Amino acid sequence: MEGPRIVKNSGQSPLAPCSRCQAVGCPWDRIGEHVLCPDCQEQLAGGEGAPLAIPTRQHTCCVCGHKGTVPYLTFPLHAREPAEIDLCSRHFHALVGRRLDRYAYRVLGKRLTAAGLSARQVFLLHEAFYDERGHPLQPLREA
């Protein structure tokens, strides 16, 4: 399995505008080549925004080992460089929708720690959304 990794000299501008609403001001996540602010991610996860068609890469999911992952780049809180996380479509949708099961949350947390990060630094994985045991506190409603 390929774990999360810090991307040095990624060439990604941390302050690029959201590709949907053009919001600026913070380093937004990247899903494939698409820069998405939290509001647009929320719309996407809730089925309210236009869907994204992202080709998968031949990497393995850092949670389950499934081959074929969605390219996901995030800018962890207080980190100097972005982190890239290889997630299969199932775990990617669960992450964005705040529906990671406890096992997936724990595995991802351990892999983030091994990469020098903590789950609290990664958007949608902090304590506002999951308790210390990995139970989702605020999952998105079903679309």
C-alpha positions as CSV (number, residue, x, y, z in Angstrom):
1,M,0.0,0.0,0.0
2,E,1.1,3.5,-0.7
3,G,0.7,5.8,2.3
4,P,0.1,9.5,2.6
5,R,3.2,11.5,1.7
6,I,4.5,15.0,1.9
7,V,4.9,16.5,-1.5
8,K,8.0,18.7,-1.7
9,N,8.2,21.3,-4.4
10,S,4.8,20.2,-5.7
11,G,4.5,23.2,-8.0
12,Q,0.9,23.7,-6.7
13,S,0.1,27.2,-5.7
14,P,-1.4,27.0,-2.2
15,L,-3.6,30.0,-2.8
16,A,-5.1,29.0,-6.2
17,P,-8.8,29.9,-6.5
18,C,-11.5,27.3,-6.2
19,S,-12.1,25.9,-9.7
20,R,-15.9,26.1,-9.2
21,C,-16.7,29.3,-7.3
22,Q,-13.4,31.1,-7.6
23,A,-13.1,31.6,-3.8
24,V,-9.6,32.6,-2.6
25,G,-7.8,33.1,0.6
26,C,-6.8,29.6,1.9
27,P,-5.0,26.6,0.5
28,W,-7.8,24.5,-0.9
29,D,-7.7,20.7,-1.5
30,R,-7.0,19.3,-5.0
31,I,-9.1,16.4,-6.4
32,G,-7.3,15.5,-9.6
33,E,-6.6,18.8,-11.3
34,H,-9.6,20.5,-9.6
35,V,-9.0,22.9,-6.8
36,L,-12.0,22.8,-4.4
37,C,-12.9,25.0,-1.5
38,P,-14.6,23.4,1.5
39,D,-18.0,24.7,0.5
40,C,-17.7,23.2,-3.0
41,Q,-16.4,20.0,-1.5
42,E,-19.5,19.9,0.7
43,Q,-21.8,20.4,-2.2
44,L,-20.0,17.7,-4.2
45,A,-20.2,15.3,-1.2
46,G,-23.9,16.0,-0.7
47,G,-24.7,15.5,-4.3
48,E,-25.7,19.2,-4.8
49,G,-22.7,20.2,-7.0
50,A,-21.9,19.1,-10.5
51,P,-20.1,15.7,-10.4
52,L,-16.4,15.4,-11.1
53,A,-15.1,12.8,-13.4
54,I,-11.6,12.0,-12.3
55,P,-9.5,9.3,-13.9
56,T,-7.9,7.0,-11.3
57,R,-4.2,6.3,-11.0
58,Q,-2.6,2.9,-10.8
59,H,-1.7,3.4,-7.1
60,T,-3.0,1.4,-4.2
61,C,-5.4,2.8,-1.6
62,C,-3.6,3.6,1.7
63,V,-6.5,2.1,3.6
64,C,-7.5,-1.1,1.8
65,G,-4.8,-1.7,-0.8
66,H,-7.3,-1.6,-3.7
67,K,-5.5,-0.7,-7.0
68,G,-6.9,2.5,-8.7
69,T,-7.0,5.7,-6.6
70,V,-8.3,9.2,-6.8
71,P,-5.5,11.8,-6.8
72,Y,-6.2,13.8,-3.6
73,L,-3.8,16.6,-2.4
74,T,-4.5,18.5,0.8
75,F,-2.7,21.2,2.7
76,P,-2.6,20.1,6.3
77,L,-2.9,22.7,9.0
78,H,0.4,24.2,10.0
79,A,2.4,22.1,7.5
80,R,4.8,23.7,5.1
81,E,4.1,21.3,2.2
82,P,0.9,19.6,0.9
83,A,0.2,15.9,1.5
84,E,-1.0,13.5,-1.1
85,I,-3.2,10.6,-0.1
86,D,-4.0,7.7,-2.3
87,L,-7.6,6.6,-1.7
88,C,-9.8,4.3,-3.7
89,S,-13.1,5.8,-4.8
90,R,-14.9,4.1,-1.9
91,H,-12.6,5.6,0.7
92,F,-12.3,8.9,-1.0
93,H,-16.1,9.3,-1.0
94,A,-16.2,8.2,2.6
95,L,-13.5,10.8,3.5
96,V,-15.2,13.7,1.8
97,G,-18.6,12.6,3.1
98,R,-17.3,12.2,6.6
99,R,-18.4,8.6,6.6
100,L,-15.1,6.7,7.1
101,D,-15.7,3.7,9.2
102,R,-13.6,3.3,12.4
103,Y,-11.2,0.9,10.8
104,A,-10.5,3.2,7.8
105,Y,-10.2,6.2,10.1
106,R,-7.6,4.4,12.3
107,V,-5.6,3.1,9.4
108,L,-5.5,6.5,7.8
109,G,-4.6,8.1,11.1
110,K,-1.7,5.7,11.6
111,R,-0.5,6.2,8.0
112,L,-0.7,10.0,8.5
113,T,1.4,9.7,11.7
114,A,4.0,7.6,9.8
115,A,4.2,10.4,7.3
116,G,4.9,13.0,10.0
117,L,1.3,14.3,10.2
118,S,-1.7,13.9,12.5
119,A,-5.3,13.3,11.6
120,R,-6.1,16.6,13.2
121,Q,-4.1,18.5,10.6
122,V,-6.0,17.0,7.7
123,F,-9.3,18.7,6.7
124,L,-12.4,16.6,7.5
125,L,-10.5,14.3,9.9
126,H,-10.3,16.5,13.0
127,E,-12.2,16.1,16.2
128,A,-15.2,18.1,15.1
129,F,-16.1,15.2,12.7
130,Y,-14.8,12.1,14.5
131,D,-14.4,11.1,18.1
132,E,-11.2,9.6,19.5
133,R,-12.5,6.1,18.6
134,G,-13.2,7.0,15.0
135,H,-17.0,7.3,15.2
136,P,-18.3,9.9,12.8
137,L,-19.9,12.8,14.7
138,Q,-21.2,14.8,11.7
139,P,-21.6,12.6,8.7
140,L,-23.2,14.2,5.7
141,R,-26.8,13.2,5.1
142,E,-27.4,10.8,2.3
143,A,-27.9,12.5,-1.1
